[in-house]
Amino acid sequence: MINKPVRFAIIVALIVFGWLGYLFISVQAQDQIIPLEQTSVYDKRLDEIGKEAIEQAYRARVIDLFEIWMRDPEGQPERATIGVRRARNAYISAMTELDRHQK
């Protein structure tokens, strides 16, 4: 059983991951990158926080996929593999955008 702080962290990470997925899907749909409004002295730290959140969300998603596999083995490991592939693609897209922002 997962304790409450870890469960909370996983939920927060999934929310962040979902938000980032939505952001990048909408950007791809519009075929444009959302420009930054302004630069600030906090940009470096915000980028660090963003990367940490993306990493946490990716870990949380892989954990979730494995837990689903353990609860429902039907169609596995194919279902888990598809989910991990999607999570990897989202992770790479999000990190690439953050790297692009840092340049």
VEXBALUM-855388 format. One record per atom (N, C-alpha, C): residue number from 1; chain; atom name; x negated, y negated, z. Coordinates in nm, 2 decimals. Atoms other than C-alpha are relative to their C-alpha. Example, Ala and Ser with C-alpha at 12.3 -4.5 7.8 and 13.67 -1.06 7.14 Angstrom:
residues 2
 resi chain name     xx     yy     zz
    1     A    N  -0.09   0.12   0.00
    1     A   CA  -1.23   0.45   0.78
    1     A    C  -0.09  -0.12   0.00
    2     A    N   0.09   0.11   0.00
    2     A   CA  -1.37   0.11   0.71
    2     A    C   0.08  -0.11   0.08
This chain:
residues 103
 resi chain name     xx     yy     zz
    1     A    N  -0.08   0.12   0.00
    1     A   CA   0.00   0.00   0.00
    1     A    C  -0.09  -0.12   0.00
    2     A    N   0.08   0.12   0.01
    2     A   CA  -0.13  -0.34  -0.09
    2     A    C   0.05  -0.10   0.11
    3     A    N  -0.04   0.09  -0.11
    3     A   CA  -0.14  -0.59   0.20
    3     A    C   0.05  -0.13  -0.06
    4     A    N  -0.07   0.12   0.04
    4     A   CA   0.05  -0.92   0.18
    4     A    C  -0.09  -0.10  -0.07
    5     A    N   0.08   0.10   0.06
    5     A   CA  -0.24  -1.16   0.10
    5     A    C  -0.04   0.04  -0.14
    6     A    N   0.04  -0.05   0.13
    6     A   CA  -0.36  -0.94  -0.19
    6     A    C   0.12   0.00  -0.09
    7     A    N  -0.12   0.00   0.08
    7     A   CA   0.00  -0.90  -0.32
    7     A    C   0.03  -0.14  -0.04
    8     A    N  -0.02   0.14   0.04
    8     A   CA   0.04  -1.28  -0.31
    8     A    C  -0.10  -0.04  -0.10
    9     A    N   0.10   0.04   0.10
    9     A   CA  -0.29  -1.33  -0.49
    9     A    C   0.03   0.06  -0.14
   10     A    N  -0.03  -0.07   0.13
   10     A   CA  -0.18  -1.08  -0.76
   10     A    C   0.12  -0.07  -0.06
   11     A    N  -0.12   0.06   0.05
   11     A   CA   0.16  -1.25  -0.80
   11     A    C  -0.04  -0.14  -0.06
   12     A    N   0.05   0.14   0.05
   12     A   CA  -0.01  -1.60  -0.83
   12     A    C  -0.08   0.02  -0.13
   13     A    N   0.08  -0.02   0.12
   13     A   CA  -0.26  -1.46  -1.08
   13     A    C   0.09   0.04  -0.12
   14     A    N  -0.09  -0.03   0.11
   14     A   CA   0.02  -1.31  -1.29
   14     A    C   0.07  -0.12  -0.05
   15     A    N  -0.07   0.13   0.04
   15     A   CA   0.20  -1.64  -1.29
   15     A    C  -0.09  -0.08  -0.09
   16     A    N   0.10   0.08   0.07
   16     A   CA  -0.11  -1.82  -1.40
   16     A    C  -0.03   0.07  -0.14
   17     A    N   0.03  -0.07   0.12
   17     A   CA  -0.18  -1.55  -1.66
   17     A    C   0.12  -0.02  -0.10
   18     A    N  -0.12   0.02   0.08
   18     A   CA   0.18  -1.58  -1.79
   18     A    C   0.00  -0.14  -0.06
   19     A    N   0.00   0.14   0.04
   19     A   CA   0.15  -1.95  -1.81
   19     A    C  -0.10  -0.02  -0.11
   20     A    N   0.11   0.01   0.10
   20     A   CA  -0.18  -1.93  -2.00
   20     A    C   0.04   0.07  -0.13
   21     A    N  -0.05  -0.07   0.12
   21     A   CA  -0.03  -1.68  -2.24
   21     A    C   0.10  -0.08  -0.07
   22     A    N  -0.10   0.08   0.06
   22     A   CA   0.27  -1.90  -2.30
   22     A    C  -0.07  -0.12  -0.07
   23     A    N   0.07   0.12   0.06
   23     A   CA   0.04  -2.20  -2.36
   23     A    C  -0.07   0.04  -0.13
   24     A    N   0.08  -0.03   0.12
   24     A   CA  -0.18  -2.02  -2.61
   24     A    C   0.09   0.05  -0.11
   25     A    N  -0.10  -0.04   0.10
   25     A   CA   0.12  -1.86  -2.79
   25     A    C   0.06  -0.12  -0.07
   26     A    N  -0.06   0.12   0.06
   26     A   CA   0.28  -2.20  -2.83
   26     A    C  -0.10  -0.08  -0.08
   27     A    N   0.10   0.07   0.08
   27     A   CA  -0.05  -2.35  -2.95
   27     A    C  -0.02   0.06  -0.13
   28     A    N   0.01  -0.07   0.12
   28     A   CA  -0.09  -2.08  -3.20
   28     A    C   0.12  -0.02  -0.10
   29     A    N  -0.12   0.02   0.08
   29     A   CA   0.27  -2.12  -3.32
   29     A    C   0.00  -0.13  -0.07
   30     A    N   0.00   0.14   0.06
   30     A   CA   0.21  -2.49  -3.38
   30     A    C  -0.13  -0.02  -0.08
   31     A    N   0.12   0.00   0.07
   31     A   CA  -0.13  -2.41  -3.53
   31     A    C  -0.08  -0.13   0.03
   32     A    N   0.08   0.11  -0.04
   32     A   CA  -0.30  -2.69  -3.34
   32     A    C  -0.04   0.02   0.15
   33     A    N   0.05  -0.01  -0.14
   33     A   CA  -0.49  -2.74  -3.02
   33     A    C   0.05  -0.13   0.07
   34     A    N  -0.05   0.11  -0.08
   34     A   CA  -0.34  -2.96  -2.75
   34     A    C  -0.12  -0.09   0.04
   35     A    N   0.11   0.09  -0.04
   35     A   CA  -0.57  -3.26  -2.71
   35     A    C   0.00  -0.03   0.15
   36     A    N   0.01   0.05  -0.13
   36     A   CA  -0.69  -3.36  -2.37
   36     A    C   0.04  -0.15   0.01
   37     A    N  -0.05   0.14  -0.01
   37     A   CA  -0.53  -3.68  -2.25
   37     A    C  -0.13  -0.09   0.03
   38     A    N   0.12   0.08  -0.04
   38     A   CA  -0.86  -3.80  -2.09
   38     A    C  -0.10   0.09   0.06
   39     A    N   0.10  -0.07  -0.07
   39     A   CA  -1.18  -3.69  -1.95
   39     A    C  -0.02  -0.06   0.14
   40     A    N   0.02   0.06  -0.13
   40     A   CA  -1.26  -3.72  -1.58
   40     A    C  -0.12   0.07   0.06
   41     A    N   0.11  -0.05  -0.07
   41     A   CA  -1.53  -3.65  -1.33
   41     A    C   0.03   0.14   0.06
   42     A    N  -0.04  -0.13  -0.05
   42     A   CA  -1.33  -3.33  -1.23
   42     A    C   0.00   0.10  -0.11
   43     A    N  -0.01  -0.10   0.11
   43     A   CA  -1.35  -3.16  -1.57
   43     A    C  -0.08   0.12   0.03
   44     A    N   0.09  -0.12  -0.02
   44     A   CA  -1.64  -2.93  -1.48
   44     A    C   0.06   0.09   0.11
   45     A    N  -0.06  -0.08  -0.10
   45     A   CA  -1.47  -2.81  -1.16
   45     A    C   0.14   0.06  -0.05
   46     A    N  -0.13  -0.05   0.06
   46     A   CA  -1.13  -2.78  -1.34
   46     A    C  -0.03   0.12  -0.09
   47     A    N   0.04  -0.11   0.09
   47     A   CA  -1.30  -2.56  -1.60
   47     A    C  -0.04   0.12   0.08
   48     A    N   0.04  -0.12  -0.09
   48     A   CA  -1.45  -2.34  -1.32
   48     A    C   0.12   0.06   0.06
   49     A    N  -0.13  -0.05  -0.05
   49     A   CA  -1.11  -2.31  -1.16
   49     A    C   0.08   0.08  -0.10
   50     A    N  -0.08  -0.07   0.11
   50     A   CA  -0.95  -2.22  -1.49
   50     A    C  -0.06   0.13  -0.03
   51     A    N   0.07  -0.13   0.03
   51     A   CA  -1.21  -1.95  -1.56
   51     A    C   0.03   0.10   0.12
   52     A    N  -0.03  -0.09  -0.12
   52     A   CA  -1.16  -1.81  -1.20
   52     A    C   0.14   0.05  -0.01
   53     A    N  -0.14  -0.04   0.01
   53     A   CA  -0.78  -1.80  -1.25
   53     A    C   0.02   0.10  -0.12
   54     A    N  -0.02  -0.09   0.11
   54     A   CA  -0.81  -1.63  -1.59
   54     A    C  -0.06   0.14   0.04
   55     A    N   0.06  -0.12  -0.05
   55     A   CA  -1.04  -1.37  -1.44
   55     A    C   0.09   0.07   0.10
   56     A    N  -0.09  -0.06  -0.10
   56     A   CA  -0.81  -1.31  -1.15
   56     A    C   0.13   0.05  -0.07
   57     A    N  -0.12  -0.04   0.07
   57     A   CA  -0.51  -1.29  -1.38
   57     A    C  -0.02   0.13  -0.08
   58     A    N   0.03  -0.12   0.07
   58     A   CA  -0.68  -1.03  -1.60
   58     A    C  -0.01   0.12   0.09
   59     A    N   0.01  -0.11  -0.10
   59     A   CA  -0.78  -0.82  -1.30
   59     A    C   0.14   0.05   0.05
   60     A    N  -0.14  -0.03  -0.05
   60     A   CA  -0.42  -0.84  -1.17
   60     A    C   0.08   0.08  -0.10
   61     A    N  -0.07  -0.06   0.10
   61     A   CA  -0.28  -0.74  -1.50
   61     A    C  -0.04   0.15  -0.02
   62     A    N   0.06  -0.14   0.01
   62     A   CA  -0.51  -0.43  -1.53
   62     A    C   0.05   0.08   0.12
   63     A    N  -0.05  -0.07  -0.11
   63     A   CA  -0.41  -0.33  -1.18
   63     A    C   0.14   0.03  -0.01
   64     A    N  -0.14  -0.02   0.02
   64     A   CA  -0.05  -0.37  -1.26
   64     A    C   0.03   0.11  -0.10
   65     A    N  -0.02  -0.10   0.11
   65     A   CA  -0.08  -0.16  -1.58
   65     A    C  -0.03   0.14   0.06
   66     A    N   0.03  -0.12  -0.06
   66     A   CA  -0.25   0.11  -1.38
   66     A    C   0.10   0.05   0.10
   67     A    N  -0.10  -0.04  -0.09
   67     A   CA   0.01   0.11  -1.11
   67     A    C   0.13   0.04  -0.07
   68     A    N  -0.11  -0.04   0.09
   68     A   CA   0.28   0.13  -1.38
   68     A    C  -0.02   0.14  -0.05
   69     A    N   0.04  -0.13   0.05
   69     A   CA   0.10   0.43  -1.52
   69     A    C   0.02   0.11   0.10
   70     A    N  -0.01  -0.10  -0.10
   70     A   CA   0.09   0.60  -1.19
   70     A    C   0.15   0.03   0.04
   71     A    N  -0.14  -0.01  -0.02
   71     A   CA   0.47   0.54  -1.14
   71     A    C   0.07   0.07  -0.11
   72     A    N  -0.08  -0.05   0.12
   72     A   CA   0.58   0.62  -1.49
   72     A    C  -0.10   0.05  -0.10
   73     A    N   0.10  -0.06   0.09
   73     A   CA   0.35   0.86  -1.68
   73     A    C   0.05   0.01  -0.15
   74     A    N  -0.05  -0.03   0.14
   74     A   CA   0.57   0.88  -1.99
   74     A    C  -0.06  -0.10  -0.09
   75     A    N   0.06   0.08   0.11
   75     A   CA   0.40   0.75  -2.30
   75     A    C  -0.14  -0.05   0.04
   76     A    N   0.14   0.04  -0.04
   76     A   CA   0.07   0.70  -2.11
   76     A    C  -0.10   0.09  -0.06
   77     A    N   0.06   0.13  -0.03
   77     A   CA  -0.21   0.63  -2.16
   77     A    C   0.02  -0.11  -0.11
   78     A    N  -0.02   0.10   0.11
   78     A   CA  -0.09   0.46  -2.49
   78     A    C   0.06  -0.13   0.05
   79     A    N  -0.06   0.12  -0.05
   79     A   CA   0.13   0.21  -2.31
   79     A    C  -0.10  -0.09   0.08
   80     A    N   0.10   0.08  -0.08
   80     A   CA  -0.14   0.11  -2.07
   80     A    C  -0.11  -0.06  -0.09
   81     A    N   0.10   0.04   0.09
   81     A   CA  -0.39   0.09  -2.35
   81     A    C   0.04  -0.13  -0.08
   82     A    N  -0.05   0.12   0.07
   82     A   CA  -0.17  -0.15  -2.55
   82     A    C   0.00  -0.12   0.10
   83     A    N   0.00   0.11  -0.10
   83     A   CA  -0.12  -0.36  -2.23
   83     A    C  -0.14  -0.06   0.02
   84     A    N   0.13   0.05  -0.02
   84     A   CA  -0.49  -0.38  -2.17
   84     A    C  -0.06  -0.07  -0.12
   85     A    N   0.04   0.07   0.12
   85     A   CA  -0.56  -0.47  -2.53
   85     A    C   0.06  -0.14  -0.01
   86     A    N  -0.06   0.14   0.00
   86     A   CA  -0.31  -0.76  -2.51
   86     A    C  -0.06  -0.09   0.11
   87     A    N   0.06   0.08  -0.10
   87     A   CA  -0.46  -0.87  -2.18
   87     A    C  -0.14  -0.05  -0.04
   88     A    N   0.13   0.03   0.05
   88     A   CA  -0.81  -0.86  -2.33
   88     A    C   0.00  -0.11  -0.10
   89     A    N  -0.01   0.11   0.11
   89     A   CA  -0.70  -1.07  -2.63
   89     A    C   0.03  -0.13   0.07
   90     A    N  -0.03   0.13  -0.07
   90     A   CA  -0.54  -1.33  -2.40
   90     A    C  -0.12  -0.05   0.08
   91     A    N   0.12   0.04  -0.07
   91     A   CA  -0.85  -1.33  -2.18
   91     A    C  -0.10  -0.07  -0.09
   92     A    N   0.10   0.06   0.09
   92     A   CA  -1.08  -1.39  -2.47
   92     A    C   0.05  -0.13  -0.06
   93     A    N  -0.05   0.13   0.05
   93     A   CA  -0.85  -1.66  -2.62
   93     A    C  -0.01  -0.11   0.10
   94     A    N   0.00   0.10  -0.10
   94     A   CA  -0.82  -1.84  -2.29
   94     A    C  -0.15  -0.05   0.03
   95     A    N   0.14   0.04  -0.03
   95     A   CA  -1.20  -1.83  -2.22
   95     A    C  -0.06  -0.07  -0.12
   96     A    N   0.06   0.06   0.12
   96     A   CA  -1.28  -1.93  -2.58
   96     A    C   0.05  -0.15   0.00
   97     A    N  -0.05   0.14   0.00
   97     A   CA  -1.05  -2.24  -2.54
   97     A    C  -0.07  -0.08   0.11
   98     A    N   0.07   0.07  -0.10
   98     A   CA  -1.22  -2.33  -2.21
   98     A    C  -0.14  -0.03  -0.04
   99     A    N   0.13   0.02   0.05
   99     A   CA  -1.56  -2.29  -2.37
   99     A    C   0.00  -0.11  -0.10
  100     A    N  -0.01   0.10   0.10
  100     A   CA  -1.45  -2.51  -2.66
  100     A    C   0.02  -0.14   0.07
  101     A    N  -0.03   0.12  -0.07
  101     A   CA  -1.33  -2.77  -2.41
  101     A    C  -0.13  -0.06   0.06
  102     A    N   0.12   0.04  -0.06
  102     A   CA  -1.67  -2.78  -2.24
  102     A    C  -0.10  -0.06  -0.09
  103     A    N   0.10   0.06   0.10
  103     A   CA  -1.86  -2.87  -2.56
  103     A    C   0.03  -0.14  -0.03
